[in-house]
Amino acid sequence: WPDAVRGRIPVVDGARRVVVDVHDIDTAVETITGLDRAVELVGLVCRTPEDAHAVRRRVDLPIAVDATLLAGNPQCADIAVLRCG
């Protein structure tokens, strides 16, 4: 299992994070590439690690996914979103 966070991403406030639902990979990529450059990271909500990996390969921003997706493919994101409770 790789490090939960591959790089140290400074997150100042919620305004610099965006969550994108991945229903279609091309649409998700278009949405992300059209974002303001002030965005520090993008959280993906998707069904499979393969979907997250396909998006991650095509964008420049760090990608965050639920830790359960990283278990399926450690290369599908840069940041693990950990949940408790």
KEMAR-261369 format. One line per field, with one value per atom (N, C-alpha, C, O, CB): residue number from 0; residue in three letters; chain; atom name; x, y, z. Coordinates in nm, 3 decimals. Glycine has a CB too. Example, Ala and Ser with C-alpha at 12.3 -4.5 7.8 and 13.67 -1.06 7.14 Angstrom:
# KEMAR-261369
num: c(0 / 0 / 0 / 0 / 0 / 1 / 1 / 1 / 1 / 1)
residuo: c(ALA / ALA / ALA / ALA / ALA / SER / SER / SER / SER / SER)
cadena: c(A / A / A / A / A / A / A / A / A / A)
atomo: c(N / CA / C / O / CB / N / CA / C / O / CB)
u: c(1.319 / 1.230 / 1.320 / 1.424 / 1.131 / 1.285 / 1.367 / 1.290 / 1.341 / 1.408)
v: c(-0.569 / -0.450 / -0.330 / -0.332 / -0.447 / -0.225 / -0.106 / 0.003 / 0.114 / -0.060)
w: c(0.780 / 0.780 / 0.780 / 0.846 / 0.905 / 0.708 / 0.714 / 0.787 / 0.804 / 0.572)
//
This chain:
# KEMAR-261369
num: c(0 / 0 / 0 / 0 / 0 / 1 / 1 / 1 / 1 / 1 / 2 / 2 / 2 / 2 / 2 / 3 / 3 / 3 / 3 / 3 / 4 / 4 / 4 / 4 / 4 / 5 / 5 / 5 / 5 / 5 / 6 / 6 / 6 / 6 / 6 / 7 / 7 / 7 / 7 / 7 / 8 / 8 / 8 / 8 / 8 / 9 / 9 / 9 / 9 / 9 / 10 / 10 / 10 / 10 / 10 / 11 / 11 / 11 / 11 / 11 / 12 / 12 / 12 / 12 / 12 / 13 / 13 / 13 / 13 / 13 / 14 / 14 / 14 / 14 / 14 / 15 / 15 / 15 / 15 / 15 / 16 / 16 / 16 / 16 / 16 / 17 / 17 / 17 / 17 / 17 / 18 / 18 / 18 / 18 / 18 / 19 / 19 / 19 / 19 / 19 / 20 / 20 / 20 / 20 / 20 / 21 / 21 / 21 / 21 / 21 / 22 / 22 / 22 / 22 / 22 / 23 / 23 / 23 / 23 / 23 / 24 / 24 / 24 / 24 / 24 / 25 / 25 / 25 / 25 / 25 / 26 / 26 / 26 / 26 / 26 / 27 / 27 / 27 / 27 / 27 / 28 / 28 / 28 / 28 / 28 / 29 / 29 / 29 / 29 / 29 / 30 / 30 / 30 / 30 / 30 / 31 / 31 / 31 / 31 / 31 / 32 / 32 / 32 / 32 / 32 / 33 / 33 / 33 / 33 / 33 / 34 / 34 / 34 / 34 / 34 / 35 / 35 / 35 / 35 / 35 / 36 / 36 / 36 / 36 / 36 / 37 / 37 / 37 / 37 / 37 / 38 / 38 / 38 / 38 / 38 / 39 / 39 / 39 / 39 / 39 / 40 / 40 / 40 / 40 / 40 / 41 / 41 / 41 / 41 / 41 / 42 / 42 / 42 / 42 / 42 / 43 / 43 / 43 / 43 / 43 / 44 / 44 / 44 / 44 / 44 / 45 / 45 / 45 / 45 / 45 / 46 / 46 / 46 / 46 / 46 / 47 / 47 / 47 / 47 / 47 / 48 / 48 / 48 / 48 / 48 / 49 / 49 / 49 / 49 / 49 / 50 / 50 / 50 / 50 / 50 / 51 / 51 / 51 / 51 / 51 / 52 / 52 / 52 / 52 / 52 / 53 / 53 / 53 / 53 / 53 / 54 / 54 / 54 / 54 / 54 / 55 / 55 / 55 / 55 / 55 / 56 / 56 / 56 / 56 / 56 / 57 / 57 / 57 / 57 / 57 / 58 / 58 / 58 / 58 / 58 / 59 / 59 / 59 / 59 / 59 / 60 / 60 / 60 / 60 / 60 / 61 / 61 / 61 / 61 / 61 / 62 / 62 / 62 / 62 / 62 / 63 / 63 / 63 / 63 / 63 / 64 / 64 / 64 / 64 / 64 / 65 / 65 / 65 / 65 / 65 / 66 / 66 / 66 / 66 / 66 / 67 / 67 / 67 / 67 / 67 / 68 / 68 / 68 / 68 / 68 / 69 / 69 / 69 / 69 / 69 / 70 / 70 / 70 / 70 / 70 / 71 / 71 / 71 / 71 / 71 / 72 / 72 / 72 / 72 / 72 / 73 / 73 / 73 / 73 / 73 / 74 / 74 / 74 / 74 / 74 / 75 / 75 / 75 / 75 / 75 / 76 / 76 / 76 / 76 / 76 / 77 / 77 / 77 / 77 / 77 / 78 / 78 / 78 / 78 / 78 / 79 / 79 / 79 / 79 / 79 / 80 / 80 / 80 / 80 / 80 / 81 / 81 / 81 / 81 / 81 / 82 / 82 / 82 / 82 / 82 / 83 / 83 / 83 / 83 / 83 / 84 / 84 / 84 / 84 / 84)
residuo: c(TRP / TRP / TRP / TRP / TRP / PRO / PRO / PRO / PRO / PRO / ASP / ASP / ASP / ASP / ASP / ALA / ALA / ALA / ALA / ALA / VAL / VAL / VAL / VAL / VAL / ARG / ARG / ARG / ARG / ARG / GLY / GLY / GLY / GLY / GLY / ARG / ARG / ARG / ARG / ARG / ILE / ILE / ILE / ILE / ILE / PRO / PRO / PRO / PRO / PRO / VAL / VAL / VAL / VAL / VAL / VAL / VAL / VAL / VAL / VAL / ASP / ASP / ASP / ASP / ASP / GLY / GLY / GLY / GLY / GLY / ALA / ALA / ALA / ALA / ALA / ARG / ARG / ARG / ARG / ARG / ARG / ARG / ARG / ARG / ARG / VAL / VAL / VAL / VAL / VAL / VAL / VAL / VAL / VAL / VAL / VAL / VAL / VAL / VAL / VAL / ASP / ASP / ASP / ASP / ASP / VAL / VAL / VAL / VAL / VAL / HIS / HIS / HIS / HIS / HIS / ASP / ASP / ASP / ASP / ASP / ILE / ILE / ILE / ILE / ILE / ASP / ASP / ASP / ASP / ASP / THR / THR / THR / THR / THR / ALA / ALA / ALA / ALA / ALA / VAL / VAL / VAL / VAL / VAL / GLU / GLU / GLU / GLU / GLU / THR / THR / THR / THR / THR / ILE / ILE / ILE / ILE / ILE / THR / THR / THR / THR / THR / GLY / GLY / GLY / GLY / GLY / LEU / LEU / LEU / LEU / LEU / ASP / ASP / ASP / ASP / ASP / ARG / ARG / ARG / ARG / ARG / ALA / ALA / ALA / ALA / ALA / VAL / VAL / VAL / VAL / VAL / GLU / GLU / GLU / GLU / GLU / LEU / LEU / LEU / LEU / LEU / VAL / VAL / VAL / VAL / VAL / GLY / GLY / GLY / GLY / GLY / LEU / LEU / LEU / LEU / LEU / VAL / VAL / VAL / VAL / VAL / CYS / CYS / CYS / CYS / CYS / ARG / ARG / ARG / ARG / ARG / THR / THR / THR / THR / THR / PRO / PRO / PRO / PRO / PRO / GLU / GLU / GLU / GLU / GLU / ASP / ASP / ASP / ASP / ASP / ALA / ALA / ALA / ALA / ALA / HIS / HIS / HIS / HIS / HIS / ALA / ALA / ALA / ALA / ALA / VAL / VAL / VAL / VAL / VAL / ARG / ARG / ARG / ARG / ARG / ARG / ARG / ARG / ARG / ARG / ARG / ARG / ARG / ARG / ARG / VAL / VAL / VAL / VAL / VAL / ASP / ASP / ASP / ASP / ASP / LEU / LEU / LEU / LEU / LEU / PRO / PRO / PRO / PRO / PRO / ILE / ILE / ILE / ILE / ILE / ALA / ALA / ALA / ALA / ALA / VAL / VAL / VAL / VAL / VAL / ASP / ASP / ASP / ASP / ASP / ALA / ALA / ALA / ALA / ALA / THR / THR / THR / THR / THR / LEU / LEU / LEU / LEU / LEU / LEU / LEU / LEU / LEU / LEU / ALA / ALA / ALA / ALA / ALA / GLY / GLY / GLY / GLY / GLY / ASN / ASN / ASN / ASN / ASN / PRO / PRO / PRO / PRO / PRO / GLN / GLN / GLN / GLN / GLN / CYS / CYS / CYS / CYS / CYS / ALA / ALA / ALA / ALA / ALA / ASP / ASP / ASP / ASP / ASP / ILE / ILE / ILE / ILE / ILE / ALA / ALA / ALA / ALA / ALA / VAL / VAL / VAL / VAL / VAL / LEU / LEU / LEU / LEU / LEU / ARG / ARG / ARG / ARG / ARG / CYS / CYS / CYS / CYS / CYS / GLY / GLY / GLY / GLY / GLY)
cadena: c(A / A / A / A / A / A / A / A / A / A / A / A / A / A / A / A / A / A / A / A / A / A / A / A / A / A / A / A / A / A / A / A / A / A / A / A / A / A / A / A / A / A / A / A / A / A / A / A / A / A / A / A / A / A / A / A / A / A / A / A / A / A / A / A / A / A / A / A / A / A / A / A / A / A / A / A / A / A / A / A / A / A / A / A / A / A / A / A / A / A / A / A / A / A / A / A / A / A / A / A / A / A / A / A / A / A / A / A / A / A / A / A / A / A / A / A / A / A / A / A / A / A / A / A / A / A / A / A / A / A / A / A / A / A / A / A / A / A / A / A / A / A / A / A / A / A / A / A / A / A / A / A / A / A / A / A / A / A / A / A / A / A / A / A / A / A / A / A / A / A / A / A / A / A / A / A / A / A / A / A / A / A / A / A / A / A / A / A / A / A / A / A / A / A / A / A / A / A / A / A / A / A / A / A / A / A / A / A / A / A / A / A / A / A / A / A / A / A / A / A / A / A / A / A / A / A / A / A / A / A / A / A / A / A / A / A / A / A / A / A / A / A / A / A / A / A / A / A / A / A / A / A / A / A / A / A / A / A / A / A / A / A / A / A / A / A / A / A / A / A / A / A / A / A / A / A / A / A / A / A / A / A / A / A / A / A / A / A / A / A / A / A / A / A / A / A / A / A / A / A / A / A / A / A / A / A / A / A / A / A / A / A / A / A / A / A / A / A / A / A / A / A / A / A / A / A / A / A / A / A / A / A / A / A / A / A / A / A / A / A / A / A / A / A / A / A / A / A / A / A / A / A / A / A / A / A / A / A / A / A / A / A / A / A / A / A / A / A / A / A / A / A / A / A / A / A / A / A / A / A / A / A / A / A / A / A / A / A / A / A / A / A / A / A / A / A / A / A / A / A / A / A / A / A / A / A / A / A / A / A / A / A / A / A / A / A / A / A / A / A / A / A / A / A / A)
atomo: c(N / CA / C / O / CB / N / CA / C / O / CB / N / CA / C / O / CB / N / CA / C / O / CB / N / CA / C / O / CB / N / CA / C / O / CB / N / CA / C / O / CB / N / CA / C / O / CB / N / CA / C / O / CB / N / CA / C / O / CB / N / CA / C / O / CB / N / CA / C / O / CB / N / CA / C / O / CB / N / CA / C / O / CB / N / CA / C / O / CB / N / CA / C / O / CB / N / CA / C / O / CB / N / CA / C / O / CB / N / CA / C / O / CB / N / CA / C / O / CB / N / CA / C / O / CB / N / CA / C / O / CB / N / CA / C / O / CB / N / CA / C / O / CB / N / CA / C / O / CB / N / CA / C / O / CB / N / CA / C / O / CB / N / CA / C / O / CB / N / CA / C / O / CB / N / CA / C / O / CB / N / CA / C / O / CB / N / CA / C / O / CB / N / CA / C / O / CB / N / CA / C / O / CB / N / CA / C / O / CB / N / CA / C / O / CB / N / CA / C / O / CB / N / CA / C / O / CB / N / CA / C / O / CB / N / CA / C / O / CB / N / CA / C / O / CB / N / CA / C / O / CB / N / CA / C / O / CB / N / CA / C / O / CB / N / CA / C / O / CB / N / CA / C / O / CB / N / CA / C / O / CB / N / CA / C / O / CB / N / CA / C / O / CB / N / CA / C / O / CB / N / CA / C / O / CB / N / CA / C / O / CB / N / CA / C / O / CB / N / CA / C / O / CB / N / CA / C / O / CB / N / CA / C / O / CB / N / CA / C / O / CB / N / CA / C / O / CB / N / CA / C / O / CB / N / CA / C / O / CB / N / CA / C / O / CB / N / CA / C / O / CB / N / CA / C / O / CB / N / CA / C / O / CB / N / CA / C / O / CB / N / CA / C / O / CB / N / CA / C / O / CB / N / CA / C / O / CB / N / CA / C / O / CB / N / CA / C / O / CB / N / CA / C / O / CB / N / CA / C / O / CB / N / CA / C / O / CB / N / CA / C / O / CB / N / CA / C / O / CB / N / CA / C / O / CB / N / CA / C / O / CB / N / CA / C / O / CB / N / CA / C / O / CB / N / CA / C / O / CB / N / CA / C / O / CB / N / CA / C / O / CB / N / CA / C / O / CB / N / CA / C / O / CB / N / CA / C / O / CB)
u: c(0.086 / 0.000 / 0.090 / 0.174 / -0.097 / 0.073 / 0.159 / 0.122 / 0.023 / 0.148 / 0.203 / 0.171 / 0.032 / -0.008 / 0.277 / -0.040 / -0.174 / -0.169 / -0.259 / -0.241 / -0.064 / -0.047 / 0.093 / 0.192 / -0.066 / 0.101 / 0.231 / 0.311 / 0.434 / 0.212 / 0.243 / 0.311 / 0.240 / 0.123 / 0.316 / 0.306 / 0.242 / 0.170 / 0.233 / 0.346 / 0.038 / -0.046 / -0.096 / -0.177 / -0.164 / -0.051 / -0.101 / -0.244 / -0.271 / -0.010 / -0.333 / -0.473 / -0.507 / -0.507 / -0.568 / -0.535 / -0.559 / -0.702 / -0.728 / -0.526 / -0.798 / -0.939 / -1.020 / -0.968 / -0.989 / -1.149 / -1.235 / -1.255 / -1.295 / -1.366 / -1.228 / -1.248 / -1.146 / -1.166 / -1.237 / -1.041 / -0.937 / -0.950 / -0.864 / -0.801 / -1.057 / -1.082 / -1.214 / -1.310 / -1.085 / -1.217 / -1.338 / -1.367 / -1.275 / -1.321 / -1.495 / -1.536 / -1.607 / -1.696 / -1.629 / -1.565 / -1.622 / -1.678 / -1.607 / -1.516 / -1.806 / -1.867 / -1.829 / -1.846 / -2.023 / -1.777 / -1.733 / -1.841 / -1.850 / -1.597 / -1.922 / -2.019 / -1.965 / -1.994 / -2.157 / -1.884 / -1.823 / -1.681 / -1.664 / -1.907 / -1.582 / -1.443 / -1.412 / -1.350 / -1.349 / -1.455 / -1.427 / -1.488 / -1.425 / -1.479 / -1.610 / -1.677 / -1.606 / -1.590 / -1.825 / -1.563 / -1.489 / -1.359 / -1.323 / -1.461 / -1.288 / -1.162 / -1.188 / -1.113 / -1.092 / -1.291 / -1.325 / -1.357 / -1.314 / -1.446 / -1.432 / -1.466 / -1.341 / -1.326 / -1.561 / -1.251 / -1.130 / -1.037 / -0.983 / -1.056 / -1.017 / -0.927 / -0.982 / -0.906 / -0.900 / -1.111 / -1.171 / -1.173 / -1.222 / -1.309 / -1.121 / -1.122 / -1.022 / -0.923 / -1.094 / -1.050 / -0.959 / -0.827 / -0.827 / -1.022 / -0.717 / -0.585 / -0.561 / -0.464 / -0.479 / -0.646 / -0.629 / -0.669 / -0.639 / -0.713 / -0.734 / -0.775 / -0.650 / -0.563 / -0.873 / -0.641 / -0.523 / -0.537 / -0.439 / -0.496 / -0.660 / -0.681 / -0.825 / -0.914 / -0.643 / -0.846 / -0.979 / -1.014 / -0.939 / -0.988 / -1.127 / -1.178 / -1.268 / -1.358 / -1.253 / -1.245 / -1.329 / -1.425 / -1.388 / -1.243 / -1.549 / -1.648 / -1.674 / -1.737 / -1.782 / -1.626 / -1.642 / -1.662 / -1.643 / -1.520 / -1.701 / -1.735 / -1.614 / -1.610 / -1.832 / -1.516 / -1.406 / -1.270 / -1.260 / -1.418 / -1.167 / -1.032 / -0.989 / -0.910 / -0.932 / -1.039 / -1.004 / -1.053 / -0.983 / -1.063 / -1.174 / -1.226 / -1.138 / -1.104 / -1.371 / -1.102 / -1.017 / -0.881 / -0.829 / -1.000 / -0.824 / -0.693 / -0.699 / -0.607 / -0.643 / -0.805 / -0.820 / -0.826 / -0.769 / -0.946 / -0.895 / -0.903 / -0.767 / -0.719 / -1.013 / -0.706 / -0.578 / -0.470 / -0.390 / -0.530 / -0.467 / -0.365 / -0.380 / -0.284 / -0.372 / -0.498 / -0.525 / -0.531 / -0.558 / -0.653 / -0.508 / -0.516 / -0.389 / -0.312 / -0.640 / -0.368 / -0.248 / -0.266 / -0.168 / -0.203 / -0.389 / -0.414 / -0.405 / -0.436 / -0.552 / -0.363 / -0.364 / -0.508 / -0.601 / -0.301 / -0.522 / -0.652 / -0.665 / -0.574 / -0.672 / -0.780 / -0.812 / -0.929 / -1.028 / -0.843 / -0.919 / -1.030 / -1.044 / -0.954 / -1.007 / -1.157 / -1.180 / -1.072 / -1.035 / -1.323 / -1.023 / -0.915 / -0.948 / -0.858 / -0.882 / -1.075 / -1.112 / -1.078 / -1.047 / -1.261 / -1.085 / -1.047 / -0.897 / -0.853 / -1.091 / -0.818 / -0.673 / -0.632 / -0.529 / -0.604 / -0.710 / -0.680 / -0.689 / -0.617 / -0.776 / -0.778 / -0.794 / -0.689 / -0.654 / -0.929 / -0.636 / -0.531 / -0.456 / -0.505 / -0.591 / -0.339 / -0.265 / -0.224 / -0.186 / -0.142 / -0.231 / -0.192 / -0.310 / -0.293 / -0.124 / -0.429 / -0.547 / -0.564 / -0.650 / -0.669 / -0.483 / -0.496 / -0.368 / -0.280 / -0.616 / -0.361 / -0.246 / -0.274 / -0.181 / -0.210 / -0.403 / -0.442 / -0.553 / -0.648 / -0.489 / -0.540 / -0.644 / -0.735 / -0.688 / -0.583 / -0.865 / -0.963 / -1.001 / -1.060 / -1.090 / -0.966 / -0.994 / -1.122 / -1.146 / -0.877 / -1.204 / -1.331 / -1.335 / -1.273 / -1.452 / -1.407 / -1.424 / -1.568 / -1.638 / -1.325 / -1.610 / -1.742 / -1.854 / -1.968 / -1.769)
v: c(-0.117 / 0.000 / 0.122 / 0.136 / 0.001 / 0.210 / 0.330 / 0.426 / 0.408 / 0.400 / 0.527 / 0.632 / 0.687 / 0.699 / 0.745 / 0.721 / 0.777 / 0.906 / 0.935 / 0.803 / 0.983 / 1.106 / 1.100 / 1.100 / 1.235 / 1.096 / 1.085 / 1.213 / 1.210 / 1.046 / 1.327 / 1.454 / 1.537 / 1.511 / 1.528 / 1.633 / 1.719 / 1.830 / 1.916 / 1.777 / 1.828 / 1.925 / 2.024 / 1.986 / 1.856 / 2.148 / 2.245 / 2.285 / 2.340 / 2.370 / 2.258 / 2.294 / 2.407 / 2.389 / 2.171 / 2.523 / 2.641 / 2.646 / 2.666 / 2.768 / 2.628 / 2.634 / 2.555 / 2.512 / 2.782 / 2.537 / 2.459 / 2.517 / 2.445 / 2.444 / 2.646 / 2.710 / 2.660 / 2.681 / 2.861 / 2.597 / 2.552 / 2.404 / 2.350 / 2.577 / 2.341 / 2.201 / 2.192 / 2.263 / 2.113 / 2.105 / 2.086 / 1.936 / 1.855 / 2.145 / 1.900 / 1.760 / 1.743 / 1.820 / 1.717 / 1.641 / 1.613 / 1.472 / 1.376 / 1.631 / 1.459 / 1.327 / 1.274 / 1.344 / 1.333 / 1.153 / 1.095 / 1.000 / 0.885 / 1.021 / 1.050 / 0.965 / 0.927 / 0.820 / 1.036 / 1.018 / 1.000 / 1.058 / 1.172 / 1.070 / 0.982 / 1.025 / 1.151 / 1.243 / 0.914 / 1.159 / 1.278 / 1.404 / 1.509 / 1.259 / 1.393 / 1.508 / 1.549 / 1.669 / 1.475 / 1.453 / 1.484 / 1.556 / 1.652 / 1.356 / 1.509 / 1.573 / 1.715 / 1.806 / 1.491 / 1.735 / 1.871 / 1.962 / 2.077 / 1.865 / 1.912 / 1.991 / 2.031 / 2.147 / 1.912 / 1.937 / 1.964 / 2.059 / 2.151 / 1.834 / 2.039 / 2.126 / 2.267 / 2.361 / 2.069 / 2.284 / 2.417 / 2.491 / 2.604 / 2.406 / 2.429 / 2.492 / 2.605 / 2.611 / 2.388 / 2.695 / 2.804 / 2.746 / 2.645 / 2.899 / 2.807 / 2.759 / 2.770 / 2.714 / 2.835 / 2.839 / 2.851 / 2.722 / 2.706 / 2.968 / 2.630 / 2.503 / 2.420 / 2.404 / 2.424 / 2.367 / 2.290 / 2.141 / 2.072 / 2.314 / 2.089 / 1.947 / 1.922 / 2.002 / 1.866 / 1.806 / 1.766 / 1.633 / 1.536 / 1.758 / 1.629 / 1.504 / 1.440 / 1.505 / 1.528 / 1.314 / 1.242 / 1.151 / 1.081 / 1.161 / 1.151 / 1.056 / 0.966 / 1.007 / 1.126 / 0.842 / 0.752 / 0.609 / 0.578 / 0.760 / 0.524 / 0.386 / 0.294 / 0.205 / 0.331 / 0.316 / 0.220 / 0.290 / 0.408 / 0.136 / 0.219 / 0.275 / 0.302 / 0.394 / 0.181 / 0.223 / 0.243 / 0.378 / 0.445 / 0.130 / 0.418 / 0.549 / 0.660 / 0.756 / 0.567 / 0.648 / 0.750 / 0.756 / 0.865 / 0.720 / 0.642 / 0.638 / 0.700 / 0.772 / 0.493 / 0.674 / 0.733 / 0.885 / 0.953 / 0.678 / 0.938 / 1.084 / 1.137 / 1.236 / 1.123 / 1.072 / 1.119 / 1.132 / 1.226 / 1.025 / 1.038 / 1.040 / 1.161 / 1.200 / 0.913 / 1.221 / 1.327 / 1.468 / 1.562 / 1.298 / 1.484 / 1.618 / 1.650 / 1.561 / 1.628 / 1.780 / 1.827 / 1.845 / 1.858 / 1.956 / 1.847 / 1.871 / 1.741 / 1.635 / 1.936 / 1.749 / 1.630 / 1.579 / 1.657 / 1.662 / 1.448 / 1.382 / 1.311 / 1.241 / 1.283 / 1.330 / 1.262 / 1.168 / 1.204 / 1.366 / 1.048 / 0.952 / 0.885 / 0.891 / 0.846 / 0.820 / 0.743 / 0.634 / 0.573 / 0.680 / 0.611 / 0.515 / 0.375 / 0.301 / 0.508 / 0.339 / 0.206 / 0.190 / 0.080 / 0.180 / 0.298 / 0.290 / 0.270 / 0.197 / 0.418 / 0.333 / 0.316 / 0.172 / 0.126 / 0.410 / 0.102 / -0.038 / -0.121 / -0.219 / -0.094 / -0.082 / -0.152 / -0.118 / -0.201 / -0.123 / 0.005 / 0.050 / 0.164 / 0.277 / 0.094 / 0.138 / 0.241 / 0.360 / 0.465 / 0.181 / 0.345 / 0.454 / 0.540 / 0.628 / 0.397 / 0.515 / 0.586 / 0.727 / 0.801 / 0.507 / 0.765 / 0.899 / 0.937 / 0.855 / 0.906 / 1.065 / 1.119 / 1.126 / 1.126 / 1.256 / 1.133 / 1.158 / 1.060 / 1.040 / 1.305 / 1.000 / 0.913 / 0.993 / 1.064 / 0.791 / 0.981 / 1.043 / 0.937 / 0.834 / 1.097 / 0.963 / 0.867 / 0.905 / 1.022 / 0.861 / 0.806 / 0.830 / 0.749 / 0.642 / 0.793 / 0.801 / 0.725 / 0.739 / 0.834 / 0.774 / 0.643 / 0.649 / 0.604 / 0.608 / 0.778)
w: c(0.000 / 0.000 / 0.000 / 0.088 / 0.123 / -0.097 / -0.101 / 0.011 / 0.081 / -0.237 / 0.024 / 0.122 / 0.093 / -0.023 / 0.118 / 0.198 / 0.181 / 0.101 / 0.022 / 0.317 / 0.121 / 0.044 / -0.016 / 0.057 / 0.133 / -0.149 / -0.216 / -0.208 / -0.210 / -0.360 / -0.198 / -0.187 / -0.083 / -0.052 / -0.322 / -0.032 / 0.067 / -0.008 / -0.070 / 0.168 / -0.001 / -0.068 / 0.036 / 0.121 / -0.143 / 0.032 / 0.129 / 0.096 / -0.011 / 0.133 / 0.186 / 0.165 / 0.261 / 0.383 / 0.186 / 0.204 / 0.285 / 0.334 / 0.453 / 0.207 / 0.242 / 0.279 / 0.177 / 0.075 / 0.286 / 0.205 / 0.118 / -0.020 / -0.112 / 0.182 / -0.038 / -0.168 / -0.270 / -0.390 / -0.154 / -0.227 / -0.318 / -0.356 / -0.425 / -0.256 / -0.309 / -0.341 / -0.416 / -0.385 / -0.214 / -0.515 / -0.594 / -0.598 / -0.608 / -0.739 / -0.591 / -0.602 / -0.736 / -0.770 / -0.483 / -0.811 / -0.942 / -0.942 / -0.910 / -1.055 / -0.978 / -0.996 / -1.134 / -1.234 / -0.979 / -1.139 / -1.266 / -1.316 / -1.273 / -1.250 / -1.408 / -1.476 / -1.613 / -1.666 / -1.489 / -1.669 / -1.799 / -1.790 / -1.747 / -1.914 / -1.829 / -1.812 / -1.891 / -1.837 / -1.856 / -2.016 / -2.097 / -2.037 / -2.035 / -2.239 / -1.988 / -1.926 / -1.798 / -1.772 / -1.896 / -1.718 / -1.595 / -1.627 / -1.560 / -1.514 / -1.729 / -1.769 / -1.817 / -1.780 / -1.880 / -1.897 / -1.944 / -1.826 / -1.823 / -2.040 / -1.730 / -1.612 / -1.536 / -1.496 / -1.520 / -1.516 / -1.439 / -1.513 / -1.452 / -1.407 / -1.642 / -1.717 / -1.730 / -1.756 / -1.855 / -1.713 / -1.720 / -1.587 / -1.580 / -1.770 / -1.482 / -1.349 / -1.339 / -1.412 / -1.242 / -1.247 / -1.214 / -1.163 / -1.091 / -1.107 / -1.199 / -1.157 / -1.006 / -0.957 / -1.230 / -0.934 / -0.789 / -0.716 / -0.598 / -0.735 / -0.786 / -0.725 / -0.696 / -0.782 / -0.819 / -0.574 / -0.532 / -0.556 / -0.585 / -0.388 / -0.544 / -0.566 / -0.604 / -0.578 / -0.442 / -0.668 / -0.712 / -0.648 / -0.659 / -0.867 / -0.580 / -0.526 / -0.630 / -0.683 / -0.393 / -0.658 / -0.754 / -0.681 / -0.586 / -0.853 / -0.725 / -0.679 / -0.798 / -0.896 / -0.625 / -0.790 / -0.903 / -0.855 / -0.737 / -0.997 / -0.947 / -0.912 / -0.903 / -0.818 / -1.012 / -0.991 / -0.999 / -0.996 / -1.032 / -1.125 / -0.954 / -0.959 / -1.104 / -1.129 / -0.892 / -1.197 / -1.338 / -1.388 / -1.464 / -1.423 / -1.347 / -1.386 / -1.329 / -1.399 / -1.338 / -1.202 / -1.139 / -1.207 / -1.231 / -0.988 / -1.238 / -1.303 / -1.442 / -1.482 / -1.312 / -1.516 / -1.650 / -1.644 / -1.729 / -1.718 / -1.544 / -1.527 / -1.483 / -1.536 / -1.424 / -1.387 / -1.331 / -1.438 / -1.436 / -1.221 / -1.531 / -1.637 / -1.728 / -1.795 / -1.719 / -1.733 / -1.831 / -1.773 / -1.847 / -1.899 / -1.644 / -1.583 / -1.505 / -1.468 / -1.490 / -1.480 / -1.410 / -1.259 / -1.187 / -1.469 / -1.212 / -1.070 / -0.989 / -1.042 / -1.050 / -0.864 / -0.778 / -0.760 / -0.743 / -0.640 / -0.764 / -0.755 / -0.621 / -0.577 / -0.872 / -0.556 / -0.430 / -0.452 / -0.517 / -0.317 / -0.397 / -0.403 / -0.267 / -0.184 / -0.516 / -0.247 / -0.126 / -0.116 / -0.216 / -0.126 / 0.003 / 0.025 / -0.026 / -0.064 / 0.173 / -0.029 / -0.078 / -0.226 / -0.270 / -0.055 / -0.303 / -0.444 / -0.459 / -0.548 / -0.519 / -0.373 / -0.380 / -0.351 / -0.401 / -0.282 / -0.272 / -0.245 / -0.372 / -0.388 / -0.138 / -0.463 / -0.589 / -0.692 / -0.776 / -0.646 / -0.687 / -0.779 / -0.713 / -0.712 / -0.918 / -0.659 / -0.587 / -0.674 / -0.621 / -0.527 / -0.806 / -0.897 / -0.941 / -1.025 / -1.018 / -0.888 / -0.938 / -0.882 / -0.928 / -0.906 / -0.783 / -0.725 / -0.652 / -0.628 / -0.628 / -0.619 / -0.545 / -0.395 / -0.314 / -0.598 / -0.359 / -0.221 / -0.182 / -0.258 / -0.201 / -0.065 / -0.012 / 0.079 / 0.168 / 0.063 / 0.058 / 0.147 / 0.249 / 0.215 / 0.068 / 0.374 / 0.481 / 0.552 / 0.582 / 0.581 / 0.578 / 0.646 / 0.775 / 0.785 / 0.554 / 0.872 / 0.996 / 1.042 / 1.007 / 1.106 / 1.120 / 1.180 / 1.099 / 1.145 / 1.218)
//
